[in-house]
Amino acid sequence: MRHAPVLAMVAVLSAVLLSACAQDKPELRPTRSAGEGAWYESSTADRHEYCEAYRAHDPQRPISIPTYASEESRDEFADDFYNVLKKKC
């Protein structure tokens, strides 16, 4: 008989804790920057072209920055993509 109130309390506390955990979901953040996303969505041929232009560092043959959905300005995205090229090429 004494176990019934304890079991009821444990059940109620468990339900409260589970509902609290379900509400505190962490906000998911992207693991890739927009520049990295554009790199990985590019074809192998495009990546090769980007790296050739990056290595050439020729103002007559600039790097063609791909389009990619991003909240960054065009200049911020270009800087981000250039940093990706530094790592990948």
Backbone bond lengths (Angstrom), bond angles and torsions (degrees), N, CA, C in turn:
res aa  C-N    CA-C-N  psi(-1)  N-CA   C-N-CA  omega(-1)  CA-C   N-CA-C  phi
1 M - - - 1.440 - - 1.524 111.37 -
2 R 1.297 119.31 -34.81 1.445 121.74 -176.66 1.531 111.47 -73.01
3 H 1.287 117.36 -20.16 1.462 120.94 -177.49 1.525 112.98 -78.06
4 A 1.288 117.58 -23.56 1.465 120.97 -177.40 1.530 112.52 -62.16
5 P 1.345 120.23 -48.92 1.465 118.94 178.73 1.537 112.45 -64.25
6 V 1.324 116.77 -35.75 1.472 120.35 179.56 1.525 109.68 -66.88
7 L 1.311 116.65 -43.71 1.463 120.52 178.88 1.526 111.21 -64.49
8 A 1.307 116.98 -37.96 1.460 120.65 178.44 1.520 110.28 -65.53
9 M 1.338 116.47 -41.60 1.462 120.28 179.49 1.529 110.51 -65.97
10 V 1.305 118.30 -40.46 1.464 122.54 178.53 1.529 109.61 -63.28
11 A 1.316 116.66 -41.06 1.460 120.25 179.31 1.527 111.29 -64.50
12 V 1.329 116.70 -43.10 1.471 121.09 179.49 1.527 110.09 -65.15
13 L 1.328 117.88 -45.84 1.463 121.24 179.79 1.532 111.26 -63.38
14 S 1.305 116.66 -39.15 1.469 120.08 177.84 1.520 110.95 -63.25
15 A 1.305 116.58 -42.32 1.467 120.88 179.23 1.521 111.04 -64.23
16 V 1.332 116.78 -41.31 1.470 121.02 178.57 1.523 110.27 -64.08
17 L 1.318 117.30 -45.87 1.465 120.78 -179.90 1.524 111.71 -64.08
18 L 1.304 117.65 -41.40 1.467 120.72 178.94 1.521 111.74 -65.11
19 S 1.318 117.44 -39.74 1.462 119.16 179.06 1.526 110.67 -69.25
20 A 1.320 117.86 -34.94 1.466 120.90 178.02 1.520 110.62 -67.89
21 C 1.308 117.14 -39.27 1.466 120.69 179.02 1.526 111.10 -67.00
22 A 1.303 116.13 -36.59 1.462 119.84 -179.24 1.526 111.19 -67.80
23 Q 1.323 118.13 -28.07 1.460 121.34 -178.58 1.519 112.45 -82.50
24 D 1.315 119.09 -25.88 1.456 122.42 -176.02 1.521 111.44 -94.48
25 K 1.316 116.91 55.44 1.455 120.17 177.99 1.524 109.01 -77.45
26 P 1.306 117.15 130.96 1.462 118.56 178.50 1.524 110.47 -70.09
27 E 1.313 114.80 146.99 1.459 119.86 178.27 1.523 108.40 -72.73
28 L 1.324 116.04 128.79 1.457 120.09 -179.94 1.521 109.70 -78.08
29 R 1.305 115.60 130.15 1.453 120.87 177.79 1.520 108.61 -108.89
30 P 1.306 117.40 146.32 1.462 117.97 179.02 1.527 110.39 -65.01
31 T 1.311 115.68 143.51 1.452 119.76 -179.94 1.525 111.37 -88.31
32 R 1.313 116.72 -14.20 1.452 120.76 179.85 1.523 109.65 -118.04
33 S 1.309 114.65 148.45 1.454 119.07 172.61 1.528 107.86 -77.72
34 A 1.318 116.14 170.09 1.465 119.89 178.47 1.531 110.40 -62.76
35 G 1.330 116.93 -38.08 1.464 120.75 178.41 1.515 111.87 -62.76
36 E 1.337 116.44 -41.52 1.468 120.30 177.18 1.522 111.06 -66.68
37 G 1.328 116.07 -38.88 1.466 119.38 177.66 1.513 111.28 -61.37
38 A 1.329 116.49 -42.68 1.466 120.29 178.51 1.523 110.71 -64.75
39 W 1.323 117.29 -39.01 1.470 121.23 178.20 1.522 110.31 -61.09
40 Y 1.330 117.59 -49.32 1.454 120.97 -175.99 1.535 112.91 -72.09
41 E 1.324 117.69 -22.61 1.465 119.56 176.42 1.525 112.30 -85.52
42 S 1.323 117.05 -10.88 1.460 121.06 179.10 1.521 110.32 -76.12
43 S 1.306 115.59 153.01 1.461 119.81 176.88 1.524 109.61 -75.13
44 T 1.310 116.52 166.77 1.461 121.17 178.20 1.522 110.79 -61.47
45 A 1.317 116.90 -39.32 1.468 120.72 178.63 1.527 110.65 -64.37
46 D 1.326 116.90 -41.63 1.464 120.13 177.98 1.527 110.81 -63.57
47 R 1.320 116.47 -42.86 1.462 120.28 179.59 1.527 110.45 -60.75
48 H 1.321 115.57 -42.32 1.459 121.07 178.43 1.530 110.04 -60.95
49 E 1.314 116.51 -43.25 1.465 121.26 178.61 1.531 111.39 -64.16
50 Y 1.328 116.77 -42.85 1.465 120.30 178.09 1.529 110.79 -59.34
51 C 1.340 116.28 -44.89 1.457 120.31 -177.78 1.527 111.39 -68.05
52 E 1.319 117.29 -38.73 1.471 119.90 177.19 1.521 110.48 -61.20
53 A 1.321 116.76 -45.57 1.464 120.36 179.98 1.524 110.40 -66.52
54 Y 1.322 116.91 -37.68 1.469 120.60 178.79 1.528 110.62 -64.23
55 R 1.328 116.92 -45.84 1.468 120.82 -178.62 1.529 111.64 -68.37
56 A 1.331 116.50 -35.45 1.463 120.20 -178.80 1.525 111.52 -68.27
57 H 1.303 116.58 -33.94 1.474 122.24 -179.79 1.529 109.81 49.20
58 D 1.324 115.37 45.55 1.465 122.15 -176.17 1.522 109.40 -103.94
59 P 1.337 118.64 118.95 1.466 120.44 179.40 1.531 112.74 -63.10
60 Q 1.328 116.59 -22.69 1.466 119.77 177.63 1.532 111.58 -77.01
61 R 1.302 116.54 -16.62 1.473 121.91 179.27 1.531 108.84 -131.38
62 P 1.338 116.58 75.33 1.469 119.50 -176.50 1.536 111.94 -70.12
63 I 1.304 114.12 161.38 1.466 120.46 177.25 1.517 107.85 -72.60
64 S 1.313 116.18 128.87 1.465 119.61 176.63 1.524 108.01 -83.79
65 I 1.306 116.21 114.33 1.466 121.85 -178.85 1.526 108.27 -80.74
66 P 1.327 117.58 124.60 1.466 119.35 -179.96 1.528 111.57 -70.86
67 T 1.306 116.17 163.39 1.459 120.29 173.62 1.524 107.92 -89.24
68 Y 1.313 115.12 144.91 1.446 120.81 -179.02 1.519 107.90 -159.47
69 A 1.316 116.80 136.45 1.469 120.69 179.93 1.528 109.37 -65.98
70 S 1.321 115.42 120.30 1.454 120.55 -176.59 1.516 109.64 -155.20
71 E 1.323 115.91 153.32 1.462 121.00 175.57 1.528 110.98 -86.66
72 E 1.322 116.75 -4.64 1.453 121.45 179.30 1.528 110.23 -76.50
73 S 1.341 115.38 155.03 1.460 118.62 172.91 1.530 108.14 -69.89
74 R 1.301 116.74 167.13 1.467 121.19 -179.56 1.538 110.75 -59.77
75 D 1.324 117.08 -40.91 1.467 120.82 179.61 1.529 111.74 -68.14
76 E 1.331 116.89 -40.99 1.463 120.10 178.57 1.527 110.25 -64.16
77 F 1.333 115.63 -42.02 1.461 119.60 178.74 1.525 110.33 -63.82
78 A 1.330 117.64 -42.28 1.464 121.53 179.57 1.528 110.27 -61.25
79 D 1.338 117.49 -42.31 1.466 120.79 177.05 1.523 111.07 -62.93
80 D 1.324 116.38 -43.22 1.462 121.44 179.02 1.528 110.39 -62.06
81 F 1.332 116.82 -44.88 1.468 120.77 -179.41 1.529 110.08 -65.46
82 Y 1.318 117.79 -39.83 1.459 121.40 177.81 1.535 110.48 -61.02
83 N 1.331 117.15 -39.81 1.475 120.74 177.09 1.521 111.29 -64.59
84 V 1.323 116.98 -34.44 1.461 120.47 176.23 1.529 109.13 -66.03
85 L 1.329 116.56 -41.00 1.461 119.63 178.55 1.523 111.55 -62.64
86 K 1.323 117.20 -36.10 1.477 120.47 177.01 1.514 110.50 -58.66
87 K 1.330 116.45 -41.04 1.470 120.98 -178.31 1.524 112.22 -75.88
88 K 1.334 116.64 -42.68 1.455 120.79 -170.50 1.527 113.76 -85.11
89 C 1.319 116.59 -28.34 1.468 118.71 -175.66 1.509 108.61 -98.45
